């Protein structure tokens, strides 16, 4: 009997050990491995508590031998933290990042690990849109990250409630938009709401799309090749159009004082007939699954259209019905993680989870991811709210895409454009001065390469 009990205990210990090892995933060791993670996250975001539970707590529960030490930062503090870590050589093991733009230094300095060998080893790209795994679309020309999705940085949100209250329909052309300004103003409404206090917003959410309309396809390649300049008439015309929007009252100059966190609430309370932002903004309007709170309830969401800026019926425009599109944000690994090490395997296990089917389905369902990078997510099976459906169909409203400026150029180049566009709203600079400042910095950047 004692021998039987001993045997039973031995079997139980073996089973416990086997289960423990099974919980390790690909980490390859029963020892606890600590992973430092730099995460783009704010606890004030809709669905934040559910994200912690569904994404981070769930991973640690499934992988008890991996302990996550998460550094959560949001908006500018996140970018400052990234730059500080990069400068000090203290980058975390797993890093939230952009495919270029604000993360350009991570790519060009090869601070992120080339993931191509790991993707090939595990056949991990089988269920991804091939576009998002294109290394040529990333700042360093190699597969430095796995994007969560594809991002349209420009979306034109139309509030039918406001328009119908004054007997108007959505403007189809810029001339129609201008004609609506006095009618909306008389009724106490703004025409277009934008949160232009943060300087990146105008460049990313509008100017990049407008630049394509005036400068044409591949304009950024011509500048990089030295066959065109920012001071050429077509690019200057795009900047002049932004100035014209302020002069025409389509954009009120007061928008340069609207901080990025305020605009959803303002739009939800019918302060404006239109709003310009990125496709990601939908997540702020839909129901927060954790709290049940919602900025625009699903019934009212039926009155919100999501499209692109109206046709610009002015001389010099090369095409309309376009949008500024870029690979979405995603996850990369510290280049210093050693091949074959337990820590690399643990970090890769986490990265695969973060862009895995379960997590990306959650992000789509919760409104944080309009267009996922995975092809195995059944969107039709999800209980999406009207604004989520509308933004998922945004691609039907444009027939060509062009670059986002801060993804096509170094920060030294796009920063004076960001700053110049804000100064344009304040009326303290001319379009040509903005263009010249950008060209000067481009030439300085190119000379240093």
C-alpha positions in Angstrom: 0.0 0.0 0.0 2.8 2.4 0.9 4.6 1.6 -2.4 1.3 2.4 -4.2 1.0 5.7 -2.4 4.6 6.6 -3.2 4.1 5.7 -6.8 0.9 7.8 -6.9 2.8 10.8 -5.4 5.6 10.4 -7.9 3.2 10.3 -10.8 1.4 13.4 -9.4 4.8 15.3 -9.2 5.6 14.3 -12.7 2.3 15.6 -13.9 2.7 18.9 -12.0 6.1 19.3 -13.5 4.8 18.5 -17.0 1.9 21.0 -16.6 4.4 23.6 -15.4 6.6 23.1 -18.4 3.6 23.1 -20.7 2.6 26.5 -19.4 6.0 27.9 -20.4 5.0 28.0 -24.1 8.1 28.5 -26.2 10.1 30.0 -23.4 12.0 26.8 -23.1 12.8 27.0 -19.3 10.9 26.4 -16.0 12.8 29.3 -14.4 11.0 32.6 -14.2 12.1 35.0 -16.9 11.5 38.7 -16.4 10.5 40.7 -19.5 10.5 44.4 -19.6 7.8 45.8 -21.8 7.3 49.4 -23.1 3.6 49.7 -23.7 1.5 52.5 -25.3 -1.3 52.6 -22.8 -3.4 54.9 -20.6 -5.6 53.6 -17.8 -8.0 56.5 -18.7 -8.6 54.9 -22.2 -12.0 53.3 -22.8 -11.7 49.6 -22.1 -8.4 50.0 -20.3 -9.2 47.7 -17.4 -10.6 45.0 -19.7 -7.4 45.2 -21.8 -5.2 44.6 -18.7 -7.3 41.6 -17.9 -7.7 40.1 -21.4 -4.2 40.8 -22.7 -1.7 41.1 -20.0 -3.1 39.1 -17.0 -4.2 36.4 -19.4 -0.7 36.0 -20.8 0.9 35.7 -17.4 -1.7 33.2 -16.3 -0.9 31.1 -19.3 2.8 31.5 -18.9 3.7 31.4 -15.1 7.4 31.2 -15.9 7.3 34.7 -17.6 7.0 37.8 -15.4 6.1 41.0 -17.2 7.4 44.3 -16.0 5.3 46.8 -17.9 6.1 50.5 -18.4 2.9 52.2 -19.5 3.2 55.5 -21.3 0.9 57.4 -23.6 1.1 60.1 -26.3 4.2 62.4 -26.0 5.5 60.8 -22.8 5.7 57.5 -24.6 7.8 58.9 -27.3 10.0 60.7 -24.8 10.5 57.4 -22.9 11.4 55.6 -26.2 14.0 58.2 -27.1 15.4 58.2 -23.6 15.7 54.4 -23.5 17.3 54.4 -27.0 19.9 57.0 -26.0 20.8 55.3 -22.8 20.9 51.8 -24.2 18.1 50.6 -21.9 15.4 49.6 -24.3 13.0 47.1 -22.9 12.8 43.5 -24.3 9.4 44.0 -26.0 8.6 47.4 -27.4 5.4 49.0 -28.8 6.4 50.9 -31.9 5.5 52.5 -35.2 6.8 51.1 -38.6 8.7 54.4 -39.1 7.8 58.0 -38.2 8.1 58.4 -34.5 10.0 55.1 -34.2 12.4 55.8 -37.1 15.5 55.9 -34.9 14.7 52.4 -33.6 14.6 51.1 -37.2 17.4 53.0 -38.8 19.8 52.3 -35.9 18.7 48.7 -35.9 17.8 48.8 -32.3 15.0 46.3 -33.1 15.6 42.7 -33.8 15.1 41.3 -37.3 12.1 39.1 -36.9 12.2 37.4 -40.3 14.0 34.3 -39.1 11.6 33.7 -36.2 8.6 34.3 -38.5 9.9 31.8 -41.0 10.8 29.3 -38.4 7.3 29.2 -36.9 5.5 29.9 -40.2 4.0 32.8 -38.2 3.1 34.9 -41.3 0.6 32.4 -42.7 -2.5 34.2 -41.3 -1.3 37.8 -41.9 -2.0 40.2 -44.8 1.3 40.1 -46.8 1.3 43.9 -46.9 2.0 44.2 -43.2 5.0 41.9 -43.3 6.7 43.8 -46.0 10.1 44.9 -44.7 10.4 47.6 -47.4 7.5 49.4 -45.7 9.4 49.7 -42.4 11.9 52.4 -41.6 15.0 50.3 -41.6 14.1 48.1 -44.6 13.9 44.9 -42.5 11.2 43.1 -40.6 11.6 45.0 -37.3 8.1 44.6 -36.0 4.7 42.9 -36.5 2.0 45.5 -37.0 -1.4 45.1 -35.4 -3.2 46.4 -38.5 -3.3 49.0 -41.3 -4.1 52.6 -40.3 -5.9 55.3 -42.3 -4.6 58.4 -40.6 -7.3 60.5 -42.1 -11.1 60.1 -41.5 -13.8 62.6 -42.1 -16.5 62.1 -39.5 -19.9 63.5 -40.5 -22.6 64.3 -37.8 -26.0 63.9 -39.6 -27.8 65.1 -36.5 -26.2 68.5 -36.7 -26.6 68.8 -40.4 -30.2 67.8 -40.4 -31.0 70.2 -37.6 -30.1 73.1 -40.0 -31.5 71.6 -43.1 -28.1 70.6 -44.6 -26.7 67.4 -46.2 -23.0 66.3 -46.1 -20.9 68.5 -48.3 -19.7 66.8 -51.4 -17.2 69.5 -52.4 -15.1 72.1 -50.7 -17.2 74.9 -52.1 -20.3 73.3 -50.5 -18.4 73.0 -47.2 -17.5 76.7 -47.3 -21.1 77.6 -48.0 -22.2 75.7 -44.9 -20.0 77.7 -42.6 -22.3 80.7 -42.0 -25.4 78.5 -41.6 -23.7 76.3 -39.0 -22.2 79.3 -37.2 -25.6 81.0 -37.0 -27.0 77.9 -35.3 -24.1 77.8 -32.9 -22.1 75.0 -34.4 -18.5 74.7 -35.6 -18.0 73.4 -39.1 -15.0 71.1 -38.6 -13.6 70.0 -35.2 -9.9 69.1 -35.0 -7.7 68.7 -31.9 -4.8 70.7 -33.3 -3.0 71.6 -30.0 -0.8 68.6 -30.5 1.3 69.5 -33.6 1.3 66.0 -35.1 -2.5 66.0 -35.7 -2.8 68.4 -38.6 0.1 66.8 -40.4 -1.0 63.2 -39.9 -4.8 63.5 -40.0 -5.2 66.0 -42.8 -2.1 67.5 -44.4 -0.7 64.0 -45.5 -3.9 63.4 -47.5 -4.1 66.9 -48.9 -0.4 66.7 -50.0 -1.4 63.7 -52.1 -4.2 65.5 -53.8 -2.0 68.5 -54.8 1.4 66.8 -55.3 0.3 63.5 -56.8 1.4 59.9 -56.3 4.9 59.3 -55.2 5.7 63.0 -54.5 7.8 61.9 -51.5 9.9 59.7 -53.6 10.7 62.6 -55.9 11.8 64.7 -53.0 14.0 61.9 -51.7 15.5 61.5 -55.2 16.2 65.2 -55.4 13.9 65.8 -58.4 11.4 67.7 -56.4 11.4 70.0 -53.4 9.0 71.0 -50.6 9.2 74.5 -52.0 7.8 73.4 -55.4 4.4 74.9 -56.3 2.3 71.8 -55.8 3.5 71.1 -52.2 3.2 74.8 -51.3 -0.3 74.7 -52.8 -1.2 71.9 -50.3 0.0 74.1 -47.4 -1.9 77.1 -48.9 -5.1 75.0 -48.8 -4.7 74.4 -45.1 -4.3 78.1 -44.6 -7.4 78.7 -46.8 -9.4 76.4 -44.5 -8.7 78.8 -41.6 -9.4 81.9 -43.7 -12.7 80.4 -45.0 -13.8 79.6 -41.4 -14.0 75.9 -42.3 -11.5 75.4 -39.5 -11.7 77.9 -36.7 -8.3 79.1 -35.4 -9.4 78.2 -31.9 -8.8 74.5 -32.9 -5.1 75.0 -32.2 -6.0 75.1 -28.5 -8.1 71.9 -28.5 -6.2 69.1 -26.8 -6.3 65.7 -28.3 -8.2 64.2 -25.3 -11.1 66.7 -25.6 -12.3 66.3 -29.2 -14.3 63.1 -28.8 -16.5 64.6 -26.0 -17.0 67.8 -28.0 -18.0 65.9 -31.2 -20.3 63.5 -29.2 -22.1 66.5 -27.8 -22.8 68.0 -31.2 -20.4 70.9 -31.1 -19.5 70.5 -34.8 -21.0 69.1 -38.0 -17.7 67.4 -39.0 -14.6 66.1 -37.3 -11.2 65.2 -38.7 -9.1 62.5 -37.0 -7.7 59.1 -37.6 -9.6 55.8 -38.0 -8.5 54.8 -34.5 -10.7 57.5 -33.0 -13.8 55.3 -33.3 -12.7 53.4 -30.2 -13.4 56.5 -28.1 -17.1 56.6 -29.1 -18.3 53.1 -28.8 -19.5 51.2 -25.7 -16.8 50.5 -23.1 -17.4 46.8 -22.4 -15.9 47.1 -18.9 -18.1 50.0 -17.7 -21.0 50.1 -20.1 -20.3 53.8 -20.7 -20.5 55.1 -24.2 -19.9 58.6 -25.8 -22.3 58.0 -28.7 -24.9 55.3 -28.1 -25.4 52.8 -31.0 -28.7 54.4 -32.0 -27.1 57.8 -32.5 -24.1 56.2 -34.2 -26.4 55.4 -37.1 -26.3 59.2 -37.7 -22.5 59.3 -38.0 -20.9 58.8 -41.4 -17.2 58.1 -41.8 -15.7 59.0 -45.1 -12.8 61.1 -46.5 -12.5 64.9 -47.1 -14.8 66.2 -49.8 -13.7 66.8 -53.3 -11.4 69.9 -53.5 -12.9 71.7 -56.5 -9.9 74.1 -56.9 -7.2 74.5 -59.6 -4.1 72.4 -59.0 -5.6 69.3 -57.6 -4.3 66.2 -59.2 -6.9 63.8 -57.8 -9.5 63.4 -55.1 -10.9 60.4 -53.2 -7.6 59.5 -51.7 -6.4 58.8 -48.2 -3.2 58.7 -46.2 -2.5 55.1 -45.2 0.4 53.5 -43.3 1.1 50.2 -41.6 -0.2 50.3 -38.1 1.6 50.2 -34.8 2.7 46.9 -33.4 5.4 45.2 -31.5 9.2 44.7 -31.8 11.9 43.1 -29.8 15.2 44.5 -28.5 18.0 43.7 -31.0 20.3 42.8 -28.1 18.2 39.6 -27.2 20.6 36.7 -28.0 19.6 34.2 -30.6 18.7 30.9 -29.0 18.4 32.3 -25.5 15.5 31.6 -23.2 14.8 35.3 -22.9 14.5 35.7 -26.7 12.1 32.8 -26.8 10.0 34.3 -24.0 9.9 37.7 -25.7 8.9 36.1 -29.0 6.2 34.1 -27.2 4.8 37.4 -25.8 5.0 39.2 -29.2 3.1 36.3 -30.9 0.4 36.6 -28.2 0.1 40.4 -28.6 -0.5 40.1 -32.4 -2.3 36.7 -32.1 -5.8 36.0 -33.2 -7.3 36.2 -29.7 -5.8 39.6 -28.8 -6.4 41.2 -32.2 -10.0 39.9 -32.2 -10.4 41.5 -28.8 -9.0 44.8 -30.1 -11.3 44.8 -33.1 -14.3 44.0 -30.9 -13.5 46.7 -28.3 -12.9 49.3 -31.0 -9.2 49.8 -30.6 -8.3 48.3 -34.0 -10.4 49.2 -37.1 -8.5 47.1 -39.7 -6.5 44.1 -38.2 -3.4 42.7 -39.8 -4.5 39.1 -39.5 -6.7 37.5 -42.1 -8.2 34.8 -39.9 -10.5 37.2 -37.9 -14.2 36.8 -38.8 -15.4 40.3 -38.6 -19.0 39.3 -39.5 -19.2 37.2 -36.4 -18.5 40.1 -34.1 -21.2 42.2 -32.5 -19.8 45.5 -33.8 -21.5 48.9 -33.3 -22.5 51.1 -36.3 -19.3 53.3 -36.1 -17.1 50.2 -36.0 -18.8 48.9 -39.2 -18.5 52.4 -40.8 -14.8 52.7 -40.2 -14.2 49.1 -41.3 -15.8 50.2 -44.6 -13.7 53.4 -44.9 -11.7 51.9 -47.7 -14.7 52.0 -49.9 -14.6 55.8 -49.9 -11.2 56.2 -51.5 -9.6 54.6 -54.5 -5.9 55.4 -53.9 -3.6 55.9 -51.0 -0.5 58.0 -50.3 2.1 58.3 -47.7 1.8 59.7 -44.2 4.4 62.4 -44.0 5.9 61.4 -40.7 6.3 57.9 -42.0 8.1 58.9 -45.1 10.6 61.4 -43.6 12.8 61.7 -40.6 11.7 63.6 -37.5 14.2 66.4 -38.4 12.2 66.9 -41.6 8.6 66.6 -40.4 8.9 68.4 -37.1 9.2 71.9 -38.8 6.2 71.0 -40.9 4.2 70.0 -37.8 5.2 73.2 -36.0 4.7 75.3 -39.2 1.1 74.0 -39.7 0.2 75.0 -36.2 1.8 78.5 -36.7 -0.3 78.7 -39.9 -3.4 78.2 -37.8 -2.2 81.0 -35.5 -1.6 83.2 -38.5 2.1 83.8 -37.7 3.7 82.3 -40.7 3.2 82.0 -44.5 2.9 78.7 -46.4 6.1 79.4 -48.3 8.0 80.0 -45.0 6.7 76.7 -43.8 7.8 75.0 -47.0 11.2 76.6 -46.9 11.8 75.6 -43.3 11.0 72.0 -44.1 13.2 72.0 -47.2 16.1 73.5 -45.3 15.9 70.7 -42.7 15.5 68.0 -45.4 18.7 69.2 -47.0 20.5 69.3 -43.7 19.3 65.8 -42.9 20.3 64.5 -46.3 23.7 66.0 -46.0 24.3 64.2 -42.8 23.4 60.8 -44.2 
